[in-house]
Amino acid sequence: FGETYLAVDQDWPNQPQRVVKRFLPPAILALPLDQRGPSLLKAKQWFNDEFHKLRELGKKSSQIPTLFAFFEERGEFYLVLEFFEGRVLAEEWVRAPVWSENQVVSFLVDVLSVLAKVHQAGVVHRDIKPPNLICLPDGRLALIDFGAVKEVSAVQVADRPQIVTSTAAIGTPGYRPPEQAQGQPCYASDIYAVGVTAIEALTGVRPGALPHNDRLEIQWRDRANVSDRLAEILTIMTRCLPAERYRDAEVALGAIVAAYGLVEKASPTGLQRSAQSPAKPPAQPKRIDPPQDLRFRPFEVAVVRLDDRGREISVTPTTCQKFVLILPGNVPLEMVQIPAGKFLMGSPNKEAKRDYNEGPQQEVTVPGFFMGRYPVTQ
């Protein structure tokens, strides 16, 4: 339902090449001519919103194509995008079908660094795969062909022609996780696709050709010679349930940085392996006790218990401790004790309208700590 052209922009100096995408929404084109107007207007408004999101993304990174224009003509939608010189990742694999662990780690850092900016902007790519990754001449990877763009070809027309929605399961089988196939993509859906692509780079085997266990997780470990730390990272990235994966690209990138001892240096990705090897484990936070001359005083509080609907069950008065720090300028900072306790994190599995990223529900224990009694605003 779409076509892609390589064009020349004659209105710009040096007449640079551009990518032009043409979309033909079949659900709208199937309507009689006298009924297309309201549906086309709604589809154009919806796609125009997506266009502005993607145009802002192009300003955040040179590894995301800039969107120059969007227009509609005769019921067809057109996008004009930046053209990247380079080869798609799939072509690189023809020359080197199996990558080393170091190559895959560099790949993960590069892609996740770009994807982190996408997720920070509130956008899910939805179609990460080798053909949508361009190897640039400077060695970096560019991320193209966002799934939101493809939705214009899959808009659905409701019973009334003026109502247009999009319920399409965008993505490519094998790289697309289960929740995305059901039309419910999240940031962790992109993490799955990046992990699957990394596994393909390590094994040289397409995702659909690899077996799965009873938890629908890809079985690939016996086909690649990699360290346990990389295997663990990729296993988490490709778990069946999105709640069991890294939440987004920033979290996944942080796990790789911690596992491989990467540090900030001047490089295309901004990250390089440090001179320390093997990587030291992350430093544990140190316990800081108040100075001995600070006196603890009793502090009356109430412990309130709520039910699963937030209604009050009981109120129990109790006594905690507090102390006062004197900051520069003789500013007092009153610190109060928050007692240790347990609480449930996540929503029940059978809760109505429960999202994928709201579970699994689990009991969490929080140790006691001190915090400021009043918010600090300046």
C-alpha positions as CSV (number, residue, x, y, z in Angstrom):
1,F,0.0,0.0,0.0
2,G,3.0,2.3,-0.4
3,E,5.9,3.2,-2.7
4,T,9.3,4.7,-2.1
5,Y,11.1,6.9,-4.5
6,L,14.6,8.4,-4.7
7,A,14.2,12.0,-5.9
8,V,16.2,15.2,-6.4
9,D,15.2,18.4,-4.6
10,Q,15.6,21.0,-7.3
11,D,14.7,23.9,-4.9
12,W,17.8,23.4,-2.7
13,P,21.4,24.3,-3.5
14,N,23.3,21.5,-5.0
15,Q,20.0,19.7,-5.6
16,P,20.4,17.0,-2.9
17,Q,18.7,13.6,-3.1
18,R,15.6,13.0,-1.0
19,V,13.4,10.0,-0.2
20,V,9.8,10.4,-1.1
21,K,7.3,8.0,0.3
22,R,3.8,7.7,-1.2
23,F,1.0,6.1,0.7
24,L,-2.4,4.9,-0.5
25,P,-4.8,4.1,2.3
26,P,-6.9,1.3,0.8
27,A,-9.8,1.7,3.3
28,I,-10.3,5.3,2.2
29,L,-9.8,4.6,-1.5
30,A,-12.5,1.9,-1.4
31,L,-15.1,4.5,-0.4
32,P,-17.2,6.2,-3.0
33,L,-15.8,9.5,-4.2
34,D,-18.5,11.6,-2.5
35,Q,-17.8,9.9,0.9
36,R,-14.0,10.3,0.9
37,G,-13.7,13.9,2.0
38,P,-14.4,13.6,5.8
39,S,-12.3,10.4,6.1
40,L,-9.4,12.0,4.2
41,L,-9.5,15.1,6.5
42,K,-9.4,12.9,9.6
43,A,-6.6,10.8,8.3
44,K,-4.7,13.9,7.3
45,Q,-5.1,15.4,10.7
46,W,-4.0,12.2,12.4
47,F,-0.9,11.8,10.2
48,N,0.0,15.4,10.5
49,D,0.3,14.9,14.2
50,E,2.6,12.0,13.7
51,F,4.6,13.9,11.1
52,H,5.4,16.7,13.6
53,K,6.6,14.2,16.2
54,L,8.9,12.6,13.7
55,R,10.2,15.9,12.4
56,E,11.2,16.9,16.0
57,L,13.0,13.6,16.3
58,G,15.1,14.4,13.2
59,K,16.3,17.5,14.9
60,K,17.6,15.6,17.9
61,S,20.0,13.2,16.1
62,S,21.9,13.1,12.9
63,Q,21.2,9.3,12.9
64,I,17.5,9.9,12.4
65,P,16.2,11.2,9.0
66,T,15.0,14.8,8.8
67,L,11.4,15.1,7.6
68,F,11.2,18.0,5.1
69,A,7.5,18.0,4.0
70,F,4.2,16.2,4.2
71,F,1.2,16.7,1.9
72,E,-1.9,15.0,0.6
73,E,-3.0,14.9,-3.0
74,R,-5.9,13.1,-4.6
75,G,-6.4,10.9,-1.5
76,E,-2.7,9.9,-1.4
77,F,-0.2,10.9,1.3
78,Y,3.4,11.9,0.6
79,L,6.5,12.3,2.8
80,V,9.8,13.9,1.9
81,L,12.7,12.7,4.0
82,E,16.5,13.0,4.2
83,F,18.4,10.4,2.2
84,F,21.2,8.6,3.9
85,E,24.3,7.5,2.0
86,G,25.3,4.1,3.1
87,R,24.4,0.4,3.1
88,V,21.6,-1.3,5.0
89,L,22.7,-3.6,7.8
90,A,21.4,-6.6,5.9
91,E,23.9,-5.9,3.1
92,E,26.7,-5.8,5.6
93,W,25.8,-9.2,6.7
94,V,26.3,-10.6,3.2
95,R,30.0,-9.7,3.6
96,A,30.2,-10.8,7.3
97,P,27.2,-13.0,8.2
98,V,28.4,-13.6,11.8
99,W,29.7,-10.9,14.2
100,S,31.9,-11.1,17.2
101,E,30.8,-10.2,20.7
102,N,32.7,-6.9,20.5
103,Q,31.0,-6.0,17.2
104,V,27.6,-6.7,18.7
105,V,28.2,-4.7,21.8
106,S,29.3,-1.7,19.6
107,F,26.1,-2.3,17.6
108,L,23.9,-2.3,20.7
109,V,25.5,0.9,22.1
110,D,25.1,2.7,18.8
111,V,21.5,1.7,18.2
112,L,20.3,2.1,21.8
113,S,21.9,5.5,22.0
114,V,19.8,6.7,19.1
115,L,16.7,4.8,20.3
116,A,17.0,6.4,23.7
117,K,16.3,9.8,22.1
118,V,13.3,8.4,20.3
119,H,11.8,7.0,23.5
120,Q,12.6,10.2,25.4
121,A,10.4,12.0,22.8
122,G,7.5,9.6,23.6
123,V,7.8,7.7,20.3
124,V,8.0,3.9,19.7
125,H,9.7,3.0,16.4
126,R,7.8,-0.3,15.9
127,D,9.8,-1.7,13.0
128,I,13.5,-2.1,13.9
129,K,15.1,-4.7,11.7
130,P,18.3,-5.0,9.6
131,P,16.7,-3.3,6.5
132,N,15.8,-0.3,8.6
133,L,19.3,0.3,9.9
134,I,21.7,2.2,7.6
135,C,25.5,1.8,8.0
136,L,26.8,5.4,7.5
137,P,30.3,6.1,6.0
138,D,31.6,7.2,9.4
139,G,30.7,3.8,11.0
140,R,27.5,4.9,12.8
141,L,24.1,3.4,12.3
142,A,21.1,5.4,11.2
143,L,17.5,4.5,12.2
144,I,14.9,4.8,9.4
145,D,11.4,3.9,8.4
146,F,9.5,4.5,11.6
147,G,6.3,2.4,12.0
148,A,4.1,5.4,12.7
149,V,4.6,6.5,9.1
150,K,3.3,3.2,7.8
151,E,0.1,3.5,9.8
152,V,-1.3,5.9,7.2
153,S,-1.6,3.0,4.8
154,A,-3.5,1.0,7.4
155,V,-6.1,3.4,8.7
156,Q,-9.5,1.9,9.3
157,V,-12.8,3.6,8.4
158,A,-15.5,3.1,11.0
159,D,-19.2,2.7,10.3
160,R,-19.3,6.5,9.8
161,P,-16.9,7.7,7.2
162,Q,-15.8,10.7,9.2
163,I,-14.2,8.4,11.9
164,V,-10.8,7.1,11.1
165,T,-8.7,5.0,13.5
166,S,-5.5,3.0,13.2
167,T,-5.4,-0.5,14.8
168,A,-2.8,-2.0,12.5
169,A,-0.1,-4.3,14.0
170,I,2.9,-2.6,12.5
171,G,6.2,-4.5,12.4
172,T,7.8,-7.5,10.9
173,P,7.2,-11.1,12.1
174,G,10.3,-12.4,13.8
175,Y,11.4,-9.0,15.0
176,R,8.0,-8.0,16.3
177,P,7.2,-9.1,19.9
178,P,3.8,-10.6,20.9
179,E,2.2,-7.4,22.4
180,Q,3.0,-5.4,19.2
181,A,1.4,-8.1,17.1
182,Q,-1.7,-7.5,19.2
183,G,-1.6,-3.8,18.4
184,Q,-0.2,-2.7,21.8
185,P,3.4,-1.6,21.2
186,C,5.5,0.0,24.0
187,Y,9.1,1.1,24.4
188,A,10.0,-2.5,25.4
189,S,8.8,-3.6,22.0
190,D,11.7,-1.8,20.4
191,I,14.1,-3.4,22.9
192,Y,12.9,-6.8,21.8
193,A,13.5,-6.0,18.1
194,V,17.0,-4.7,18.8
195,G,17.8,-7.8,20.9
196,V,16.5,-10.1,18.1
197,T,18.7,-8.3,15.6
198,A,21.7,-8.7,17.8
199,I,21.1,-12.4,18.1
200,E,20.8,-12.7,14.3
201,A,24.2,-10.9,14.0
202,L,25.8,-13.4,16.5
203,T,24.3,-16.6,14.9
204,G,23.8,-15.7,11.3
205,V,20.3,-17.2,11.6
206,R,17.0,-15.3,10.8
207,P,14.7,-15.0,13.9
208,G,12.0,-17.2,12.4
209,A,14.4,-20.1,12.0
210,L,15.4,-20.3,15.6
211,P,13.5,-22.5,18.1
212,H,11.6,-21.2,21.1
213,N,11.1,-22.7,24.5
214,D,7.7,-23.2,26.3
215,R,7.9,-19.5,27.5
216,L,8.2,-18.4,23.8
217,E,11.8,-17.2,24.3
218,I,14.3,-17.6,21.5
219,Q,16.8,-20.5,22.0
220,W,20.1,-19.3,20.5
221,R,22.8,-19.7,23.1
222,D,24.2,-22.9,21.7
223,R,24.8,-21.2,18.3
224,A,27.1,-18.4,19.4
225,N,30.3,-18.2,21.5
226,V,29.7,-15.2,23.7
227,S,30.1,-14.3,27.4
228,D,27.5,-14.9,30.0
229,R,27.1,-11.2,30.5
230,L,26.1,-10.6,26.9
231,A,23.9,-13.7,26.9
232,E,22.1,-12.4,30.0
233,I,21.5,-8.9,28.4
234,L,20.1,-10.4,25.2
235,T,17.9,-12.8,27.1
236,I,16.4,-10.0,29.1
237,M,15.9,-7.9,25.9
238,T,14.0,-10.7,24.1
239,R,11.8,-12.0,26.9
240,C,8.2,-12.8,25.8
241,L,6.6,-10.5,28.3
242,P,7.4,-6.7,28.0
243,A,7.4,-6.3,31.8
244,E,10.3,-8.7,32.0
245,R,12.5,-6.7,29.5
246,Y,14.4,-3.5,29.9
247,R,11.8,-0.8,30.2
248,D,13.2,1.4,27.4
249,A,16.4,2.1,25.5
250,E,18.0,4.2,28.2
251,V,17.7,1.4,30.8
252,A,19.0,-1.2,28.3
253,L,21.9,1.0,27.4
254,G,22.7,1.5,31.1
255,A,22.8,-2.2,31.6
256,I,25.4,-2.6,28.8
257,V,27.5,0.3,30.1
258,A,27.6,-1.2,33.6
259,A,28.3,-4.8,32.3
260,Y,31.2,-3.7,30.0
261,G,32.7,-0.8,31.9
262,L,32.0,1.8,29.2
263,V,32.9,5.4,29.9
264,E,32.1,8.7,28.2
265,K,34.8,9.6,25.6
266,A,34.9,11.4,22.3
267,S,33.5,8.9,19.8
268,P,30.6,8.7,17.3
269,T,28.5,7.0,19.9
270,G,29.8,8.9,22.9
271,L,30.8,5.7,24.6
272,Q,33.9,3.6,24.6
273,R,35.3,0.7,26.5
274,S,37.3,1.9,29.5
275,A,40.9,0.8,30.1
276,Q,39.8,-1.2,33.2
277,S,39.0,-4.8,32.3
278,P,37.2,-6.7,33.5
279,A,34.6,-4.0,34.5
280,K,34.3,-3.2,38.1
281,P,30.8,-3.8,39.6
282,P,28.9,-0.6,40.2
283,A,29.8,1.1,43.5
284,Q,27.3,0.4,46.3
285,P,25.8,3.5,48.0
286,K,27.5,4.3,51.3
287,R,25.5,4.6,54.4
288,I,25.9,8.1,55.8
289,D,25.0,8.4,59.5
290,P,24.3,11.9,61.0
291,P,27.2,13.4,63.0
292,Q,27.2,12.3,66.7
293,D,26.4,15.9,67.9
294,L,23.0,15.8,66.2
295,R,20.3,14.8,68.6
296,F,17.4,12.6,67.6
297,R,14.0,13.7,68.8
298,P,10.7,11.9,68.8
299,F,8.3,12.7,65.9
300,E,4.6,11.8,66.0
301,V,3.3,10.3,62.7
302,A,0.4,8.2,61.6
303,V,0.6,5.0,59.4
304,V,-2.4,4.8,57.1
305,R,-3.4,1.6,55.4
306,L,-5.4,1.6,52.2
307,D,-7.3,-1.0,50.3
308,D,-6.8,-1.8,46.6
309,R,-9.1,1.1,45.7
310,G,-7.3,3.6,47.8
311,R,-9.9,3.7,50.6
312,E,-8.7,4.1,54.1
313,I,-8.7,0.9,56.2
314,S,-6.9,2.1,59.4
315,V,-4.9,4.8,60.9
316,T,-2.2,3.9,63.5
317,P,-0.4,6.6,65.5
318,T,3.3,5.9,66.0
319,T,6.6,7.6,66.9
320,C,9.6,8.0,64.6
321,Q,12.8,10.0,64.9
322,K,13.9,13.3,63.5
323,F,17.0,15.5,63.5
324,V,17.8,19.0,62.2
325,L,20.7,19.9,59.9
326,I,21.9,23.5,59.8
327,L,22.8,24.4,56.3
328,P,25.0,27.4,55.2
329,G,23.2,30.6,56.0
330,N,21.8,29.1,59.2
331,V,19.0,27.4,57.2
332,P,17.5,24.5,59.1
333,L,16.7,21.3,57.3
334,E,14.4,19.0,59.3
335,M,15.0,15.3,58.5
336,V,12.4,12.8,59.5
337,Q,12.5,9.0,59.7
338,I,10.5,7.0,57.2
339,P,10.1,3.5,58.8
340,A,10.8,0.3,56.8
341,G,7.9,-1.4,55.2
342,K,6.5,-3.5,52.4
343,F,4.1,-2.7,49.6
344,L,2.7,-4.2,46.4
345,M,4.2,-2.9,43.2
346,G,2.3,-3.4,39.9
347,S,-1.4,-4.1,39.2
348,P,-3.2,-7.5,39.5
349,N,-3.1,-9.7,36.4
350,K,-6.9,-9.7,36.1
351,E,-7.3,-5.9,36.5
352,A,-9.5,-4.3,33.9
353,K,-7.7,-2.3,31.2
354,R,-4.3,-3.5,32.6
355,D,-1.4,-2.5,30.5
356,Y,1.6,-4.8,29.8
357,N,4.1,-2.6,31.6
358,E,2.0,-2.7,34.9
359,G,3.2,-6.1,36.1
360,P,4.1,-8.6,37.3
361,Q,2.7,-7.7,40.7
362,Q,5.2,-8.2,43.4
363,E,5.9,-7.4,47.1
364,V,8.7,-4.9,47.6
365,T,10.5,-4.2,50.8
366,V,11.9,-0.7,51.5
367,P,14.4,-0.2,54.3
368,G,14.0,2.7,56.6
369,F,15.5,6.1,55.6
370,F,15.4,9.8,56.4
371,M,14.0,12.5,54.1
372,G,13.3,16.2,54.4
373,R,10.1,17.0,56.1
374,Y,9.3,19.9,53.7
375,P,9.9,20.2,50.0
376,V,13.0,22.2,48.9
377,T,12.0,24.6,46.2
378,Q,15.1,26.8,45.9
